[in-house]
């Protein structure tokens, strides 16, 4: 099977697994989705070895094909969400029709004989049962919609650190630049890089390096506000986007992050070690694009790494 066909088959399996989870009213936890995905994959003709490779082995699909696959999966989730919203609108309309019918039946019942009234009461009972079923359907749809939103949220996040990925960062920056150009709402960006991280990996092993990255991610989530966007920008590079924050306040946040990381003692067996970060900070300026503001904060970080590693440079 060539790369393109494999990518298309995987997208089809994901689509069918999402559909079945929605149809069966199954909460999309990782374990539940794994069971449904496996069920569908085997039905699509994959053998145990191919399935194991898909789930656990590194993929030979190119980065471009992988991004295209991610986009298609998100499109599927969005389409399912649109369908559920349309069904909810139908439910609302039918509920209104039910209420109107009941009012008309009640009004007409005053002038009808007993046999007709009995038939109308049966209709009222049937309509009441229908309304109950529609409300139950609404609850199921809402649960599935939340599950789909959860899948979309997970697709934006790095599995190791729990921080946002660059694709989501670009969407946020695009929105912030629009607000800056239209409403003059400022924002700042912090970029930090772990000093001598390769040496940590070489000395203590990649598992220790991964643990350092997870701790950094935890620090960024704890120190920043709910409105801030912490991002894993690259291997050991991180970005924090600070909406409605000027350069002076951003520098204070950067100092808190740097000092907190410097205060942590990591352990590998009986050996203890420290980790330090170099930081660059910038604020949005007139005429900025996503590329220009990222280049400027990257330049600030580069100056720190070159002249005063472990410190903060503001540009």
C-alpha positions in Angstrom: 0.0 0.0 0.0 1.5 3.4 -1.0 1.6 6.4 1.4 -1.4 8.2 -0.1 -3.6 5.1 0.0 -2.6 4.3 3.5 -3.3 7.9 4.6 -6.8 7.7 2.9 -7.6 4.4 4.5 -6.6 5.7 7.9 -8.8 8.8 7.4 -11.7 6.5 6.5 -11.2 4.4 9.6 -11.1 7.4 11.8 -14.3 8.8 10.2 -16.2 5.5 10.6 -14.9 5.1 14.3 -16.2 8.6 15.1 -19.5 7.9 13.5 -20.0 4.7 15.4 -19.1 6.3 18.7 -21.7 9.0 18.1 -24.4 6.5 16.9 -23.8 4.3 20.0 -23.7 7.2 22.4 -20.2 6.2 23.6 -18.1 8.7 25.5 -15.0 9.3 23.4 -12.4 8.4 26.0 -9.0 7.2 24.7 -9.8 3.6 25.7 -13.3 3.6 24.2 -12.0 5.2 21.0 -9.2 2.6 20.8 -11.7 -0.3 21.0 -13.9 1.2 18.2 -10.9 2.1 16.1 -9.6 -1.4 16.4 -13.0 -2.9 15.5 -13.3 -0.7 12.4 -9.7 -1.2 11.3 -10.1 -5.0 11.3 -13.3 -4.7 9.3 -11.5 -2.6 6.8 -9.1 -5.5 6.1 -6.1 -4.6 8.3 -4.4 -7.5 9.9 -3.1 -7.5 13.5 0.4 -6.6 12.3 -0.7 -3.6 10.3 -3.0 -2.4 13.1 -0.1 -2.7 15.6 2.1 -0.7 13.2 -0.5 2.0 12.8 -1.0 2.4 16.6 2.5 1.9 18.0 5.1 2.3 15.3 6.6 5.4 13.9 4.9 6.4 10.6 6.7 6.8 7.3 4.1 9.4 6.2 5.7 12.7 5.4 5.1 15.7 7.6 3.0 17.3 4.8 0.8 14.2 4.5 0.4 14.0 8.2 -0.7 17.6 8.4 -3.2 16.9 5.6 -4.5 13.9 7.5 -4.9 15.9 10.7 -6.8 18.6 8.8 -9.2 16.0 7.3 -9.8 14.4 10.7 -10.7 17.9 12.1 -13.0 18.5 9.1 -14.8 15.2 9.9 -15.2 16.3 13.5 -16.5 19.7 12.4 -19.0 18.1 9.9 -20.3 15.8 12.7 -20.7 18.9 14.9 -22.6 20.7 12.2 -25.0 17.7 11.7 -25.7 17.5 15.4 -26.5 21.3 15.5 -28.9 20.9 12.6 -30.6 18.0 14.3 -30.9 20.1 17.5 -32.6 22.8 15.5 -35.0 20.2 14.2 -35.7 19.1 17.7 -36.4 22.7 18.8 -38.8 23.2 15.9 -40.6 19.9 16.6 -40.9 20.8 20.3 -42.5 24.2 19.3 -44.9 22.4 17.0 -45.8 20.0 19.8 -46.5 22.9 22.2 -48.6 24.7 19.5 -50.6 21.4 18.8 -51.3 20.9 22.5 -52.6 24.4 22.8 -54.9 24.0 19.8 -56.1 20.6 21.0 -56.9 22.0 24.4 -58.7 25.0 22.9 -60.7 22.8 20.5 -61.5 20.2 23.2 -63.9 22.5 24.9 -66.4 22.2 22.0 -66.1 18.6 21.0 -67.9 15.4 22.1 -66.4 12.8 24.4 -65.2 10.4 21.6 -63.3 13.2 19.8 -61.8 14.4 23.1 -60.6 10.8 23.9 -58.8 10.7 20.5 -57.3 14.0 21.1 -56.0 12.9 24.5 -54.3 9.9 22.7 -52.6 12.3 20.4 -51.5 14.4 23.3 -50.0 11.3 24.9 -48.2 10.3 21.7 -46.9 13.9 21.3 -45.7 13.9 25.0 -43.8 10.6 24.3 -42.3 12.1 21.2 -41.2 15.2 23.1 -39.6 13.1 25.8 -37.7 11.2 23.1 -36.6 14.4 21.5 -35.2 15.7 24.8 -33.3 12.5 25.3 -31.9 12.8 21.8 -30.8 16.4 22.6 -28.9 15.2 25.7 -27.1 12.5 23.7 -26.2 15.0 20.9 -24.8 17.5 23.5 -22.7 14.8 25.1 -21.3 13.8 21.7 -20.7 17.4 20.7 -18.6 17.9 23.8 -16.7 14.7 23.0 -15.9 16.0 19.5 -14.8 19.4 20.9 -12.5 17.4 23.2 -11.0 15.6 20.3 -10.4 18.9 18.5 -8.8 20.3 21.7 -6.5 17.3 22.0 -5.4 17.7 18.3 -4.1 21.2 19.2 -1.9 20.0 22.2 1.5 18.3 22.6 1.1 14.8 24.1 4.2 15.1 26.2 3.9 18.6 27.8 0.1 19.2 27.4 1.0 22.6 25.9 -0.5 24.0 22.7 1.2 23.3 19.3 2.4 25.7 16.7 -0.7 25.4 14.5 -3.0 26.6 17.3 -0.4 29.3 18.1 -0.7 30.7 14.6 -4.5 30.9 14.9 -4.2 32.8 18.1 -1.6 35.2 16.8 -3.7 35.8 13.7 -6.7 36.8 15.9 -4.6 38.9 18.2 -3.0 40.8 15.3 -6.5 41.5 14.0 -7.6 42.9 17.4 -4.4 45.0 17.6 -4.8 46.5 14.1 -8.5 47.2 14.6 -8.8 48.0 18.3 -5.2 48.6 19.4 -5.2 45.8 21.9 -1.6 45.1 22.6 -0.1 41.7 23.4 3.4 40.3 24.1 5.3 37.1 23.4 7.9 35.3 25.5 10.2 32.7 23.9 12.4 30.5 26.1 14.9 27.9 25.3 16.5 25.3 27.7 20.2 25.9 28.1 22.4 22.9 27.3 19.4 20.5 26.9 21.4 18.2 24.6 23.9 17.8 27.4 21.1 16.8 29.8 19.9 14.2 27.3 23.4 12.9 26.7 24.3 12.7 30.4 21.1 11.5 32.0 19.2 10.0 29.0 16.2 11.0 26.9 13.7 9.8 29.6 15.2 12.3 32.0 15.0 14.9 29.2 11.4 14.2 28.6 10.7 14.6 32.3 12.4 18.0 32.2 10.1 19.0 29.3 7.0 17.9 31.2 8.0 19.9 34.3 8.6 23.0 32.1 5.2 22.5 30.6 3.7 22.2 34.1 5.4 25.4 35.2 4.2 27.4 32.2 0.6 26.3 32.8 0.8 27.1 36.5 2.4 30.5 36.2 0.4 31.9 33.3 -3.1 33.2 33.4 -6.1 31.3 31.9 -6.1 33.8 29.0 -2.4 33.2 28.2 -1.4 30.6 25.6 1.7 28.5 26.5 3.1 26.7 23.4 5.7 24.0 22.8 7.3 25.7 19.8 10.0 23.1 19.1 12.0 20.4 20.8 13.2 22.4 23.8 11.8 25.8 22.8 8.6 27.3 24.3 6.5 30.3 23.7 4.0 32.1 25.9 1.5 34.5 24.3 0.2 37.1 26.7 -2.9 38.9 25.4 -3.5 42.5 26.6 0.0 42.6 28.2 2.6 45.3 27.6 6.3 44.7 27.4 7.0 45.6 31.1 4.4 43.2 32.5 5.6 40.5 30.0 9.1 40.9 31.4 7.8 40.3 34.9 6.1 37.1 33.8 9.3 36.0 32.0 11.4 36.6 35.2 8.9 34.5 37.2 9.2 31.7 34.7 13.0 31.8 34.6 13.3 32.0 38.4 10.8 29.2 39.0 12.6 26.8 36.5 16.0 27.7 38.0 14.7 26.8 41.5 13.7 23.2 40.5 16.0 20.3 41.3 15.7 17.4 39.0 16.7 13.9 39.9 18.0 10.9 37.9 18.5 8.1 40.4 20.7 9.4 43.2 22.0 12.2 41.0 20.5 15.7 41.1 20.8 18.4 38.4 19.5 21.8 37.5 18.0 23.3 34.3 18.1 26.9 33.2 16.4 28.8 30.4 17.3 31.7 28.2 14.5 34.1 27.4 13.5 36.6 24.7 10.5 39.0 25.1 8.8 41.3 22.6 5.6 43.3 22.2 3.5 43.7 19.1 4.3 46.7 16.9 2.6 48.6 14.1 2.9 46.7 10.8 3.7 43.4 12.5 2.8 40.0 10.9 3.0 36.6 12.5 6.3 36.1 10.8 7.8 39.5 11.9 6.8 39.2 15.6 8.1 35.6 15.8 11.4 36.7 14.1 11.8 39.5 16.6 11.3 37.4 19.7 13.5 34.7 18.2 16.2 37.4 17.7 15.8 38.4 21.3 16.3 34.8 22.4 19.3 34.4 20.2 21.0 37.5 21.7 20.4 36.0 25.2 21.9 32.7 24.2 24.9 34.4 22.5 25.8 37.0 25.2 24.2 36.2 28.5 22.8 32.7 28.7 20.2 32.2 31.4 19.0 35.9 31.2 16.3 37.8 29.5 16.5 40.0 26.4 13.8 42.5 25.4 13.3 43.7 21.8 
